Amino acid sequence: MLNGKLIMRFLKMMQFFTRRESGITFMETVIALAILGVISVAFLNGLTTTSKSVFMTDERSTAESLAQSQMEWVKNASYAYGATAYSSAPVPGGKDYQHYSAVIAAEPLNAPDDGIQKVTVIIQRSSKDVFHLEGYKVDR
């Protein structure tokens, strides 16, 4: 009979635990969604910032490379006494260089021009200055 009482007691305990509704309340759901929303917004902000940084770094490195090639172009051109500008080298036609242009200015270091010029290369993208490079050209 002891076994029968024990079984009955066990069944009553099981009924007590199984009768209780153990679902998720509306408030718990709202709080969980709010937490998930905050985490999602923070994650998306991080992705946006990273994307902008990558774009700006790519733009700057492309402009720097282009400016260095333009400077080499000017240094290899024949020296023009009293020149205030040099023609720029053709900008490569690939998709990486779309909307880029170069402006090259020169000014003699001394007056009268003694064979040394300060050369400034300005790289623009969509008419916005992106990179400036300064160097010197010497008449050799």
A tleap script that builds the chain and sets N, CA, C and O, in Angstrom:
source leaprc.protein.ff14SB
mol = sequence {
  NMET LEU ASN GLY LYS LEU ILE MET ARG PHE
  LEU LYS MET MET GLN PHE PHE THR ARG ARG
  GLU SER GLY ILE THR PHE MET GLU THR VAL
  ILE ALA LEU ALA ILE LEU GLY VAL ILE SER
  VAL ALA PHE LEU ASN GLY LEU THR THR THR
  SER LYS SER VAL PHE MET THR ASP GLU ARG
  SER THR ALA GLU SER LEU ALA GLN SER GLN
  MET GLU TRP VAL LYS ASN ALA SER TYR ALA
  TYR GLY ALA THR ALA TYR SER SER ALA PRO
  VAL PRO GLY GLY LYS ASP TYR GLN HIE TYR
  SER ALA VAL ILE ALA ALA GLU PRO LEU ASN
  ALA PRO ASP ASP GLY ILE GLN LYS VAL THR
  VAL ILE ILE GLN ARG SER SER LYS ASP VAL
  PHE HIE LEU GLU GLY TYR LYS VAL ASP CARG
}
set mol.1.N position { 0.805 -1.168 0.000 }
set mol.1.CA position { 0.000 0.000 0.000 }
set mol.1.C position { 0.859 1.246 0.000 }
set mol.1.O position { 0.434 2.309 -0.452 }
set mol.2.N position { 2.038 1.110 0.497 }
set mol.2.CA position { 2.936 2.247 0.529 }
set mol.2.C position { 3.253 2.721 -0.871 }
set mol.2.O position { 3.339 3.922 -1.127 }
set mol.3.N position { 3.423 1.793 -1.761 }
set mol.3.CA position { 3.708 2.151 -3.139 }
set mol.3.C position { 2.534 2.895 -3.757 }
set mol.3.O position { 2.741 3.853 -4.502 }
set mol.4.N position { 1.309 2.477 -3.468 }
set mol.4.CA position { 0.116 3.132 -4.002 }
set mol.4.C position { 0.005 4.558 -3.496 }
set mol.4.O position { -0.351 5.451 -4.266 }
set mol.5.N position { 0.299 4.801 -2.221 }
set mol.5.CA position { 0.249 6.152 -1.675 }
set mol.5.C position { 1.325 7.038 -2.293 }
set mol.5.O position { 1.101 8.211 -2.591 }
set mol.6.N position { 2.462 6.457 -2.469 }
set mol.6.CA position { 3.558 7.207 -3.083 }
set mol.6.C position { 3.220 7.588 -4.514 }
set mol.6.O position { 3.504 8.704 -4.948 }
set mol.7.N position { 2.622 6.676 -5.238 }
set mol.7.CA position { 2.248 6.959 -6.628 }
set mol.7.C position { 1.185 8.039 -6.667 }
set mol.7.O position { 1.249 8.940 -7.503 }
set mol.8.N position { 0.194 7.960 -5.764 }
set mol.8.CA position { -0.871 8.965 -5.719 }
set mol.8.C position { -0.289 10.346 -5.377 }
set mol.8.O position { -0.659 11.360 -5.968 }
set mol.9.N position { 0.597 10.349 -4.441 }
set mol.9.CA position { 1.217 11.614 -4.066 }
set mol.9.C position { 2.012 12.183 -5.239 }
set mol.9.O position { 1.950 13.386 -5.495 }
set mol.10.N position { 2.745 11.353 -5.945 }
set mol.10.CA position { 3.528 11.778 -7.105 }
set mol.10.C position { 2.619 12.326 -8.191 }
set mol.10.O position { 2.943 13.341 -8.808 }
set mol.11.N position { 1.457 11.657 -8.444 }
set mol.11.CA position { 0.521 12.128 -9.461 }
set mol.11.C position { -0.075 13.478 -9.081 }
set mol.11.O position { -0.272 14.330 -9.947 }
set mol.12.N position { -0.365 13.685 -7.796 }
set mol.12.CA position { -0.904 14.968 -7.354 }
set mol.12.C position { 0.134 16.082 -7.541 }
set mol.12.O position { -0.212 17.196 -7.934 }
set mol.13.N position { 1.371 15.784 -7.266 }
set mol.13.CA position { 2.421 16.773 -7.462 }
set mol.13.C position { 2.569 17.104 -8.949 }
set mol.13.O position { 2.764 18.263 -9.316 }
set mol.14.N position { 2.478 16.110 -9.777 }
set mol.14.CA position { 2.578 16.326 -11.228 }
set mol.14.C position { 1.415 17.173 -11.723 }
set mol.14.O position { 1.601 18.033 -12.584 }
set mol.15.N position { 0.212 16.941 -11.188 }
set mol.15.CA position { -0.942 17.746 -11.574 }
set mol.15.C position { -0.744 19.195 -11.159 }
set mol.15.O position { -1.119 20.116 -11.885 }
set mol.16.N position { -0.159 19.387 -10.002 }
set mol.16.CA position { 0.066 20.736 -9.522 }
set mol.16.C position { 0.993 21.489 -10.476 }
set mol.16.O position { 0.737 22.649 -10.800 }
set mol.17.N position { 2.069 20.837 -10.928 }
set mol.17.CA position { 3.018 21.497 -11.814 }
set mol.17.C position { 2.519 21.600 -13.248 }
set mol.17.O position { 2.852 22.558 -13.946 }
set mol.18.N position { 1.737 20.646 -13.695 }
set mol.18.CA position { 1.267 20.679 -15.077 }
set mol.18.C position { 0.036 21.542 -15.241 }
set mol.18.O position { -0.230 21.990 -16.357 }
set mol.19.N position { -0.713 21.794 -14.222 }
set mol.19.CA position { -1.903 22.632 -14.330 }
set mol.19.C position { -1.529 24.098 -14.503 }
set mol.19.O position { -2.271 24.852 -15.133 }
set mol.20.N position { -0.395 24.513 -13.957 }
set mol.20.CA position { 0.009 25.904 -14.077 }
set mol.20.C position { 0.339 26.214 -15.528 }
set mol.20.O position { 1.025 25.445 -16.201 }
set mol.21.N position { -0.148 27.326 -15.990 }
set mol.21.CA position { 0.188 27.752 -17.349 }
set mol.21.C position { 1.524 28.462 -17.285 }
set mol.21.O position { 1.694 29.445 -16.564 }
set mol.22.N position { 2.435 27.961 -18.027 }
set mol.22.CA position { 3.765 28.573 -18.013 }
set mol.22.C position { 4.077 29.081 -19.422 }
set mol.22.O position { 4.963 28.562 -20.101 }
set mol.23.N position { 3.348 30.080 -19.836 }
set mol.23.CA position { 3.577 30.703 -21.140 }
set mol.23.C position { 4.333 32.012 -20.973 }
set mol.23.O position { 4.656 32.429 -19.861 }
set mol.24.N position { 4.601 32.639 -22.089 }
set mol.24.CA position { 5.309 33.915 -22.081 }
set mol.24.C position { 4.266 35.016 -22.070 }
set mol.24.O position { 3.333 35.011 -22.872 }
set mol.25.N position { 4.431 35.950 -21.163 }
set mol.25.CA position { 3.462 37.030 -21.071 }
set mol.25.C position { 3.734 38.083 -22.128 }
set mol.25.O position { 4.810 38.112 -22.725 }
set mol.26.N position { 2.765 38.938 -22.353 }
set mol.26.CA position { 2.888 40.015 -23.346 }
set mol.26.C position { 4.033 40.949 -22.972 }
set mol.26.O position { 4.797 41.373 -23.839 }
set mol.27.N position { 4.154 41.268 -21.704 }
set mol.27.CA position { 5.193 42.187 -21.246 }
set mol.27.C position { 6.580 41.601 -21.468 }
set mol.27.O position { 7.491 42.329 -21.862 }
set mol.28.N position { 6.761 40.334 -21.231 }
set mol.28.CA position { 8.046 39.689 -21.489 }
set mol.28.C position { 8.402 39.760 -22.967 }
set mol.28.O position { 9.557 39.984 -23.329 }
set mol.29.N position { 7.400 39.566 -23.815 }
set mol.29.CA position { 7.616 39.628 -25.257 }
set mol.29.C position { 8.032 41.033 -25.683 }
set mol.29.O position { 8.956 41.194 -26.480 }
set mol.30.N position { 7.355 42.044 -25.157 }
set mol.30.CA position { 7.682 43.431 -25.499 }
set mol.30.C position { 9.096 43.777 -25.054 }
set mol.30.O position { 9.840 44.413 -25.799 }
set mol.31.N position { 9.468 43.372 -23.866 }
set mol.31.CA position { 10.817 43.652 -23.349 }
set mol.31.C position { 11.871 42.942 -24.199 }
set mol.31.O position { 12.910 43.520 -24.518 }
set mol.32.N position { 11.602 41.704 -24.558 }
set mol.32.CA position { 12.550 40.959 -25.390 }
set mol.32.C position { 12.713 41.623 -26.756 }
set mol.32.O position { 13.830 41.729 -27.263 }
set mol.33.N position { 11.614 42.068 -27.349 }
set mol.33.CA position { 11.692 42.752 -28.641 }
set mol.33.C position { 12.429 44.077 -28.533 }
set mol.33.O position { 13.173 44.446 -29.442 }
set mol.34.N position { 12.234 44.796 -27.438 }
set mol.34.CA position { 12.937 46.064 -27.238 }
set mol.34.C position { 14.444 45.834 -27.131 }
set mol.34.O position { 15.233 46.560 -27.735 }
set mol.35.N position { 14.830 44.836 -26.372 }
set mol.35.CA position { 16.261 44.511 -26.252 }
set mol.35.C position { 16.835 44.119 -27.597 }
set mol.35.O position { 17.926 44.561 -27.960 }
set mol.36.N position { 16.119 43.297 -28.338 }
set mol.36.CA position { 16.561 42.881 -29.664 }
set mol.36.C position { 16.666 44.083 -30.609 }
set mol.36.O position { 17.589 44.157 -31.420 }
set mol.37.N position { 15.727 45.015 -30.502 }
set mol.37.CA position { 15.758 46.223 -31.334 }
set mol.37.C position { 16.966 47.089 -31.037 }
set mol.37.O position { 17.613 47.587 -31.958 }
set mol.38.N position { 17.277 47.274 -29.766 }
set mol.38.CA position { 18.442 48.089 -29.381 }
set mol.38.C position { 19.721 47.452 -29.903 }
set mol.38.O position { 20.590 48.144 -30.432 }
set mol.39.N position { 19.839 46.156 -29.759 }
set mol.39.CA position { 21.027 45.455 -30.252 }
set mol.39.C position { 21.123 45.575 -31.768 }
set mol.39.O position { 22.213 45.787 -32.302 }
set mol.40.N position { 20.008 45.442 -32.465 }
set mol.40.CA position { 20.006 45.537 -33.931 }
set mol.40.C position { 20.405 46.931 -34.396 }
set mol.40.O position { 21.184 47.066 -35.339 }
set mol.41.N position { 19.889 47.961 -33.754 }
set mol.41.CA position { 20.236 49.336 -34.134 }
set mol.41.C position { 21.723 49.581 -33.912 }
set mol.41.O position { 22.371 50.195 -34.760 }
set mol.42.N position { 22.272 49.127 -32.816 }
set mol.42.CA position { 23.702 49.301 -32.550 }
set mol.42.C position { 24.531 48.577 -33.598 }
set mol.42.O position { 25.533 49.111 -34.074 }
set mol.43.N position { 24.126 47.376 -33.959 }
set mol.43.CA position { 24.849 46.599 -34.964 }
set mol.43.C position { 24.785 47.285 -36.334 }
set mol.43.O position { 25.795 47.362 -37.033 }
set mol.44.N position { 23.621 47.777 -36.715 }
set mol.44.CA position { 23.483 48.449 -38.006 }
set mol.44.C position { 24.251 49.768 -38.033 }
set mol.44.O position { 24.808 50.130 -39.069 }
set mol.45.N position { 24.293 50.496 -36.908 }
set mol.45.CA position { 25.117 51.705 -36.838 }
set mol.45.C position { 26.584 51.375 -37.059 }
set mol.45.O position { 27.287 52.104 -37.758 }
set mol.46.N position { 27.041 50.302 -36.477 }
set mol.46.CA position { 28.423 49.864 -36.680 }
set mol.46.C position { 28.695 49.521 -38.134 }
set mol.46.O position { 29.749 49.874 -38.663 }
set mol.47.N position { 27.775 48.845 -38.780 }
set mol.47.CA position { 27.944 48.506 -40.195 }
set mol.47.C position { 27.977 49.758 -41.065 }
set mol.47.O position { 28.778 49.844 -41.996 }
set mol.48.N position { 27.117 50.725 -40.772 }
set mol.48.CA position { 27.077 51.967 -41.551 }
set mol.48.C position { 28.384 52.731 -41.404 }
set mol.48.O position { 28.940 53.214 -42.390 }
set mol.49.N position { 28.870 52.842 -40.185 }
set mol.49.CA position { 30.128 53.551 -39.939 }
set mol.49.C position { 31.290 52.861 -40.645 }
set mol.49.O position { 32.139 53.524 -41.241 }
set mol.50.N position { 31.329 51.557 -40.580 }
set mol.50.CA position { 32.385 50.798 -41.244 }
set mol.50.C position { 32.318 50.989 -42.753 }
set mol.50.O position { 33.349 51.160 -43.403 }
set mol.51.N position { 31.141 50.960 -43.302 }
set mol.51.CA position { 30.966 51.141 -44.742 }
set mol.51.C position { 31.446 52.517 -45.192 }
set mol.51.O position { 32.115 52.635 -46.219 }
set mol.52.N position { 31.109 53.557 -44.431 }
set mol.52.CA position { 31.561 54.913 -44.767 }
set mol.52.C position { 33.078 55.012 -44.671 }
set mol.52.O position { 33.713 55.644 -45.515 }
set mol.53.N position { 33.654 54.399 -43.661 }
set mol.53.CA position { 35.107 54.441 -43.487 }
set mol.53.C position { 35.819 53.766 -44.643 }
set mol.53.O position { 36.828 54.269 -45.136 }
set mol.54.N position { 35.302 52.643 -45.070 }
set mol.54.CA position { 35.899 51.927 -46.197 }
set mol.54.C position { 35.819 52.775 -47.459 }
set mol.54.O position { 36.788 52.846 -48.216 }
set mol.55.N position { 34.683 53.419 -47.698 }
set mol.55.CA position { 34.519 54.270 -48.877 }
set mol.55.C position { 35.502 55.436 -48.850 }
set mol.55.O position { 36.143 55.733 -49.858 }
set mol.56.N position { 35.624 56.103 -47.689 }
set mol.56.CA position { 36.521 57.253 -47.588 }
set mol.56.C position { 37.983 56.843 -47.750 }
set mol.56.O position { 38.759 57.553 -48.390 }
set mol.57.N position { 38.357 55.712 -47.178 }
set mol.57.CA position { 39.729 55.222 -47.306 }
set mol.57.C position { 40.043 54.857 -48.741 }
set mol.57.O position { 41.129 55.159 -49.236 }
set mol.58.N position { 39.104 54.212 -49.416 }
set mol.58.CA position { 39.288 53.851 -50.813 }
set mol.58.C position { 39.428 55.097 -51.679 }
set mol.58.O position { 40.288 55.152 -52.558 }
set mol.59.N position { 38.589 56.088 -51.433 }
set mol.59.CA position { 38.641 57.332 -52.201 }
set mol.59.C position { 39.983 58.035 -51.993 }
set mol.59.O position { 40.594 58.515 -52.948 }
set mol.60.N position { 40.429 58.091 -50.762 }
set mol.60.CA position { 41.693 58.775 -50.463 }
set mol.60.C position { 42.889 58.035 -51.056 }
set mol.60.O position { 43.784 58.675 -51.608 }
set mol.61.N position { 42.928 56.731 -50.960 }
set mol.61.CA position { 44.069 55.986 -51.502 }
set mol.61.C position { 44.103 56.058 -53.027 }
set mol.61.O position { 45.180 56.128 -53.618 }
set mol.62.N position { 42.937 56.043 -53.666 }
set mol.62.CA position { 42.887 56.197 -55.120 }
set mol.62.C position { 43.386 57.577 -55.520 }
set mol.62.O position { 44.156 57.714 -56.471 }
set mol.63.N position { 42.944 58.605 -54.789 }
set mol.63.CA position { 43.371 59.975 -55.090 }
set mol.63.C position { 44.871 60.142 -54.851 }
set mol.63.O position { 45.547 60.825 -55.620 }
set mol.64.N position { 45.389 59.531 -53.803 }
set mol.64.CA position { 46.827 59.632 -53.522 }
set mol.64.C position { 47.646 58.984 -54.624 }
set mol.64.O position { 48.651 59.544 -55.063 }
set mol.65.N position { 47.231 57.821 -55.070 }
set mol.65.CA position { 47.923 57.137 -56.167 }
set mol.65.C position { 47.890 57.973 -57.443 }
set mol.65.O position { 48.893 58.097 -58.145 }
set mol.66.N position { 46.740 58.533 -57.725 }
set mol.66.CA position { 46.588 59.368 -58.907 }
set mol.66.C position { 47.454 60.626 -58.802 }
set mol.66.O position { 48.060 61.036 -59.792 }
set mol.67.N position { 47.521 61.234 -57.633 }
set mol.67.CA position { 48.338 62.431 -57.432 }
set mol.67.C position { 49.823 62.126 -57.615 }
set mol.67.O position { 50.551 62.924 -58.205 }
set mol.68.N position { 50.268 60.993 -57.120 }
set mol.68.CA position { 51.676 60.629 -57.285 }
set mol.68.C position { 52.019 60.403 -58.744 }
set mol.68.O position { 53.092 60.803 -59.196 }
set mol.69.N position { 51.127 59.769 -59.487 }
set mol.69.CA position { 51.397 59.558 -60.916 }
set mol.69.C position { 51.377 60.887 -61.674 }
set mol.69.O position { 52.156 61.070 -62.609 }
set mol.70.N position { 50.501 61.813 -61.287 }
set mol.70.CA position { 50.467 63.134 -61.923 }
set mol.70.C position { 51.763 63.905 -61.620 }
set mol.70.O position { 52.307 64.577 -62.496 }
set mol.71.N position { 52.245 63.804 -60.389 }
set mol.71.CA position { 53.491 64.485 -60.026 }
set mol.71.C position { 54.662 63.939 -60.829 }
set mol.71.O position { 55.511 64.704 -61.286 }
set mol.72.N position { 54.714 62.629 -61.005 }
set mol.72.CA position { 55.777 62.040 -61.823 }
set mol.72.C position { 55.666 62.504 -63.273 }
set mol.72.O position { 56.679 62.735 -63.933 }
set mol.73.N position { 54.450 62.640 -63.761 }
set mol.73.CA position { 54.210 63.132 -65.116 }
set mol.73.C position { 54.806 64.545 -65.274 }
set mol.73.O position { 55.494 64.832 -66.254 }
set mol.74.N position { 54.532 65.407 -64.305 }
set mol.74.CA position { 55.026 66.789 -64.356 }
set mol.74.C position { 56.549 66.820 -64.250 }
set mol.74.O position { 57.207 67.568 -64.973 }
set mol.75.N position { 57.104 66.022 -63.361 }
set mol.75.CA position { 58.560 66.023 -63.194 }
set mol.75.C position { 59.274 65.510 -64.437 }
set mol.75.O position { 60.409 65.911 -64.698 }
set mol.76.N position { 58.643 64.642 -65.203 }
set mol.76.CA position { 59.246 64.130 -66.430 }
set mol.76.C position { 59.005 65.041 -67.628 }
set mol.76.O position { 59.645 64.870 -68.666 }
set mol.77.N position { 58.094 66.006 -67.504 }
set mol.77.CA position { 57.836 66.953 -68.593 }
set mol.77.C position { 58.990 67.953 -68.651 }
set mol.77.O position { 59.712 68.140 -67.672 }
set mol.78.N position { 59.154 68.589 -69.806 }
set mol.78.CA position { 60.224 69.577 -69.922 }
set mol.78.C position { 59.889 70.799 -69.071 }
set mol.78.O position { 58.727 71.166 -68.896 }
set mol.79.N position { 60.945 71.412 -68.553 }
set mol.79.CA position { 60.779 72.549 -67.652 }
set mol.79.C position { 60.306 73.759 -68.450 }
set mol.79.O position { 60.854 74.057 -69.511 }
set mol.80.N position { 59.298 74.453 -67.947 }
set mol.80.CA position { 58.770 75.645 -68.612 }
set mol.80.C position { 58.991 76.829 -67.681 }
set mol.80.O position { 58.366 76.936 -66.626 }
set mol.81.N position { 59.900 77.722 -68.096 }
set mol.81.CA position { 60.188 78.899 -67.269 }
set mol.81.C position { 58.968 79.799 -67.207 }
set mol.81.O position { 58.339 80.092 -68.224 }
set mol.82.N position { 58.640 80.240 -65.979 }
set mol.82.CA position { 57.513 81.140 -65.778 }
set mol.82.C position { 56.156 80.460 -65.866 }
set mol.82.O position { 55.129 81.138 -65.838 }
set mol.83.N position { 56.126 79.138 -65.972 }
set mol.83.CA position { 54.853 78.419 -66.098 }
set mol.83.C position { 54.084 78.491 -64.779 }
set mol.83.O position { 54.672 78.420 -63.700 }
set mol.84.N position { 52.780 78.631 -64.882 }
set mol.84.CA position { 51.932 78.618 -63.688 }
set mol.84.C position { 51.074 77.356 -63.625 }
set mol.84.O position { 50.393 77.106 -62.630 }
set mol.85.N position { 51.114 76.575 -64.684 }
set mol.85.CA position { 50.347 75.318 -64.710 }
set mol.85.C position { 50.982 74.364 -65.715 }
set mol.85.O position { 51.648 74.794 -66.656 }
set mol.86.N position { 50.775 73.095 -65.513 }
set mol.86.CA position { 51.198 72.053 -66.437 }
set mol.86.C position { 49.969 71.245 -66.819 }
set mol.86.O position { 49.004 71.160 -66.061 }
set mol.87.N position { 50.019 70.658 -67.996 }
set mol.87.CA position { 48.894 69.796 -68.385 }
set mol.87.C position { 48.983 68.505 -67.587 }
set mol.87.O position { 50.072 68.024 -67.273 }
set mol.88.N position { 47.833 67.961 -67.269 }
set mol.88.CA position { 47.815 66.734 -66.466 }
set mol.88.C position { 47.879 65.512 -67.369 }
set mol.88.O position { 47.528 65.554 -68.549 }
set mol.89.N position { 48.338 64.430 -66.770 }
set mol.89.CA position { 48.369 63.151 -67.481 }
set mol.89.C position { 46.947 62.635 -67.613 }
set mol.89.O position { 46.095 62.963 -66.787 }
set mol.90.N position { 46.676 61.837 -68.633 }
set mol.90.CA position { 45.327 61.276 -68.754 }
set mol.90.C position { 44.992 60.408 -67.529 }
set mol.90.O position { 45.809 59.604 -67.080 }
set mol.91.N position { 43.807 60.587 -67.018 }
set mol.91.CA position { 43.341 59.786 -65.881 }
set mol.91.C position { 42.931 58.422 -66.415 }
set mol.91.O position { 42.219 58.351 -67.416 }
set mol.92.N position { 43.363 57.330 -65.772 }
set mol.92.CA position { 42.972 56.003 -66.254 }
set mol.92.C position { 41.449 55.877 -66.392 }
set mol.92.O position { 40.694 56.511 -65.655 }
set mol.93.N position { 41.021 55.061 -67.334 }
set mol.93.CA position { 39.597 54.966 -67.642 }
set mol.93.C position { 38.823 53.910 -66.880 }
set mol.93.O position { 37.636 53.722 -67.145 }
set mol.94.N position { 39.440 53.220 -65.954 }
set mol.94.CA position { 38.737 52.158 -65.228 }
set mol.94.C position { 37.668 52.690 -64.297 }
set mol.94.O position { 37.588 53.888 -64.026 }
set mol.95.N position { 36.845 51.767 -63.812 }
set mol.95.CA position { 35.743 52.159 -62.927 }
set mol.95.C position { 36.244 52.739 -61.610 }
set mol.95.O position { 35.518 53.489 -60.958 }
set mol.96.N position { 37.466 52.409 -61.206 }
set mol.96.CA position { 38.021 52.957 -59.971 }
set mol.96.C position { 38.316 54.450 -60.077 }
set mol.96.O position { 38.392 55.142 -59.062 }
set mol.97.N position { 38.482 54.945 -61.293 }
set mol.97.CA position { 38.873 56.339 -61.491 }
set mol.97.C position { 37.747 57.193 -62.076 }
set mol.97.O position { 38.008 58.289 -62.573 }
set mol.98.N position { 36.525 56.724 -62.028 }
set mol.98.CA position { 35.414 57.514 -62.547 }
set mol.98.C position { 35.238 58.786 -61.723 }
set mol.98.O position { 35.321 58.758 -60.495 }
set mol.99.N position { 34.996 59.892 -62.407 }
set mol.99.CA position { 34.716 61.201 -61.802 }
set mol.99.C position { 35.938 61.844 -61.152 }
set mol.99.O position { 35.795 62.841 -60.445 }
set mol.100.N position { 37.151 61.293 -61.375 }
set mol.100.CA position { 38.359 61.900 -60.841 }
set mol.100.C position { 38.967 62.825 -61.892 }
set mol.100.O position { 38.897 62.552 -63.091 }
set mol.101.N position { 39.563 63.919 -61.428 }
set mol.101.CA position { 40.289 64.824 -62.314 }
set mol.101.C position { 41.468 65.404 -61.543 }
set mol.101.O position { 41.511 65.356 -60.314 }
set mol.102.N position { 42.434 65.960 -62.299 }
set mol.102.CA position { 43.630 66.522 -61.679 }
set mol.102.C position { 43.829 67.954 -62.140 }
set mol.102.O position { 43.640 68.276 -63.313 }
set mol.103.N position { 44.211 68.806 -61.205 }
set mol.103.CA position { 44.573 70.190 -61.495 }
set mol.103.C position { 46.004 70.370 -61.015 }
set mol.103.O position { 46.332 70.074 -59.866 }
set mol.104.N position { 46.863 70.869 -61.928 }
set mol.104.CA position { 48.273 71.015 -61.588 }
set mol.104.C position { 48.654 72.487 -61.694 }
set mol.104.O position { 48.500 73.111 -62.744 }
set mol.105.N position { 49.151 73.025 -60.589 }
set mol.105.CA position { 49.593 74.421 -60.557 }
set mol.105.C position { 51.089 74.453 -60.256 }
set mol.105.O position { 51.615 73.595 -59.547 }
set mol.106.N position { 51.762 75.463 -60.811 }
set mol.106.CA position { 53.197 75.618 -60.575 }
set mol.106.C position { 53.489 77.083 -60.317 }
set mol.106.O position { 52.821 77.971 -60.846 }
set mol.107.N position { 54.492 77.316 -59.499 }
set mol.107.CA position { 54.935 78.689 -59.266 }
set mol.107.C position { 56.436 78.662 -59.017 }
set mol.107.O position { 56.950 77.779 -58.329 }
set mol.108.N position { 57.127 79.634 -59.581 }
set mol.108.CA position { 58.575 79.677 -59.356 }
set mol.108.C position { 58.875 79.904 -57.873 }
set mol.108.O position { 58.155 80.631 -57.189 }
set mol.109.N position { 59.928 79.284 -57.395 }
set mol.109.CA position { 60.295 79.429 -55.996 }
set mol.109.C position { 60.899 80.807 -55.737 }
set mol.109.O position { 60.699 81.387 -54.669 }
set mol.110.N position { 61.630 81.322 -56.706 }
set mol.110.CA position { 62.250 82.648 -56.596 }
set mol.110.C position { 61.862 83.485 -57.806 }
set mol.110.O position { 61.533 82.949 -58.864 }
set mol.111.N position { 61.901 84.792 -57.643 }
set mol.111.CA position { 61.666 85.681 -58.779 }
set mol.111.C position { 62.985 86.367 -59.101 }
set mol.111.O position { 63.565 86.941 -58.179 }
set mol.112.N position { 63.483 86.363 -60.252 }
set mol.112.CA position { 63.025 85.653 -61.446 }
set mol.112.C position { 63.248 84.149 -61.302 }
set mol.112.O position { 64.019 83.689 -60.459 }
set mol.113.N position { 62.548 83.402 -62.151 }
set mol.113.CA position { 62.583 81.934 -62.122 }
set mol.113.C position { 64.023 81.457 -62.320 }
set mol.113.O position { 64.633 81.694 -63.363 }
set mol.114.N position { 64.548 80.781 -61.299 }
set mol.114.CA position { 65.930 80.301 -61.360 }
set mol.114.C position { 66.022 78.793 -61.600 }
set mol.114.O position { 67.075 78.194 -61.386 }
set mol.115.N position { 64.928 78.184 -62.042 }
set mol.115.CA position { 64.959 76.764 -62.387 }
set mol.115.C position { 64.393 75.846 -61.320 }
set mol.115.O position { 64.561 74.630 -61.404 }
set mol.116.N position { 63.725 76.402 -60.319 }
set mol.116.CA position { 63.056 75.585 -59.299 }
set mol.116.C position { 61.620 76.066 -59.173 }
set mol.116.O position { 61.370 77.252 -58.957 }
set mol.117.N position { 60.682 75.142 -59.308 }
set mol.117.CA position { 59.260 75.472 -59.189 }
set mol.117.C position { 58.614 74.601 -58.117 }
set mol.117.O position { 58.961 73.434 -57.937 }
set mol.118.N position { 57.672 75.206 -57.419 }
set mol.118.CA position { 56.846 74.444 -56.478 }
set mol.118.C position { 55.612 73.994 -57.257 }
set mol.118.O position { 54.894 74.817 -57.824 }
set mol.119.N position { 55.373 72.692 -57.280 }
set mol.119.CA position { 54.262 72.123 -58.043 }
set mol.119.C position { 53.226 71.585 -57.067 }
set mol.119.O position { 53.555 70.858 -56.130 }
set mol.120.N position { 51.980 71.949 -57.297 }
set mol.120.CA position { 50.868 71.474 -56.467 }
set mol.120.C position { 49.907 70.687 -57.347 }
set mol.120.O position { 49.412 71.193 -58.354 }
set mol.121.N position { 49.653 69.452 -56.956 }
set mol.121.CA position { 48.690 68.603 -57.659 }
set mol.121.C position { 47.459 68.473 -56.772 }
set mol.121.O position { 47.556 68.059 -55.616 }
set mol.122.N position { 46.300 68.829 -57.321 }
set mol.122.CA position { 45.041 68.715 -56.595 }
set mol.122.C position { 44.183 67.686 -57.312 }
set mol.122.O position { 43.886 67.835 -58.497 }
set mol.123.N position { 43.792 66.656 -56.603 }
set mol.123.CA position { 42.921 65.622 -57.168 }
set mol.123.C position { 41.505 65.906 -56.697 }
set mol.123.O position { 41.246 66.095 -55.508 }
set mol.124.N position { 40.599 65.929 -57.663 }
set mol.124.CA position { 39.196 66.191 -57.370 }
set mol.124.C position { 38.361 64.993 -57.788 }
set mol.124.O position { 38.685 64.283 -58.740 }
set mol.125.N position { 37.288 64.790 -57.055 }
set mol.125.CA position { 36.303 63.777 -57.431 }
set mol.125.C position { 34.943 64.448 -57.399 }
set mol.125.O position { 34.495 64.932 -56.359 }
set mol.126.N position { 34.297 64.470 -58.549 }
set mol.126.CA position { 33.012 65.150 -58.716 }
set mol.126.C position { 33.118 66.608 -58.244 }
set mol.126.O position { 32.261 67.094 -57.505 }
set mol.127.N position { 34.169 67.288 -58.676 }
set mol.127.CA position { 34.434 68.704 -58.384 }
set mol.127.C position { 34.668 68.996 -56.906 }
set mol.127.O position { 34.570 70.151 -56.494 }
set mol.128.N position { 34.969 67.998 -56.108 }
set mol.128.CA position { 35.287 68.177 -54.686 }
set mol.128.C position { 36.746 67.783 -54.473 }
set mol.128.O position { 37.167 66.697 -54.871 }
set mol.129.N position { 37.521 68.681 -53.838 }
set mol.129.CA position { 38.924 68.380 -53.577 }
set mol.129.C position { 39.046 67.192 -52.636 }
set mol.129.O position { 38.430 67.149 -51.571 }
set mol.130.N position { 39.863 66.225 -53.060 }
set mol.130.CA position { 40.034 65.012 -52.260 }
set mol.130.C position { 41.445 64.912 -51.699 }
set mol.130.O position { 41.639 64.464 -50.569 }
set mol.131.N position { 42.441 65.336 -52.498 }
set mol.131.CA position { 43.832 65.141 -52.079 }
set mol.131.C position { 44.709 66.231 -52.680 }
set mol.131.O position { 44.532 66.607 -53.839 }
set mol.132.N position { 45.665 66.745 -51.886 }
set mol.132.CA position { 46.648 67.728 -52.335 }
set mol.132.C position { 48.039 67.127 -52.176 }
set mol.132.O position { 48.344 66.496 -51.164 }
set mol.133.N position { 48.875 67.330 -53.185 }
set mol.133.CA position { 50.256 66.863 -53.119 }
set mol.133.C position { 51.149 67.981 -53.619 }
set mol.133.O position { 50.901 68.550 -54.682 }
set mol.134.N position { 52.185 68.297 -52.861 }
set mol.134.CA position { 53.123 69.336 -53.249 }
set mol.134.C position { 54.502 68.727 -53.448 }
set mol.134.O position { 54.906 67.809 -52.736 }
set mol.135.N position { 55.210 69.258 -54.429 }
set mol.135.CA position { 56.560 68.814 -54.717 }
set mol.135.C position { 57.311 69.904 -55.453 }
set mol.135.O position { 56.785 70.997 -55.666 }
set mol.136.N position { 58.531 69.610 -55.839 }
set mol.136.CA position { 59.355 70.600 -56.522 }
set mol.136.C position { 59.848 70.036 -57.838 }
set mol.136.O position { 60.167 68.853 -57.955 }
set mol.137.N position { 59.902 70.912 -58.822 }
set mol.137.CA position { 60.411 70.553 -60.148 }
set mol.137.C position { 61.658 71.383 -60.378 }
set mol.137.O position { 61.664 72.589 -60.134 }
set mol.138.N position { 62.717 70.734 -60.849 }
set mol.138.CA position { 63.997 71.400 -61.062 }
set mol.138.C position { 64.376 71.269 -62.516 }
set mol.138.O position { 64.219 70.204 -63.113 }
set mol.139.N position { 64.879 72.359 -63.096 }
set mol.139.CA position { 65.370 72.339 -64.470 }
set mol.139.C position { 66.740 71.700 -64.470 }
set mol.139.O position { 67.679 72.239 -63.883 }
set mol.140.N position { 66.866 70.555 -65.123 }
set mol.140.CA position { 68.156 69.836 -65.152 }
set mol.140.C position { 68.696 69.787 -66.535 }
set mol.140.O position { 69.768 69.227 -66.760 }
savepdb mol mol.pdb
quit
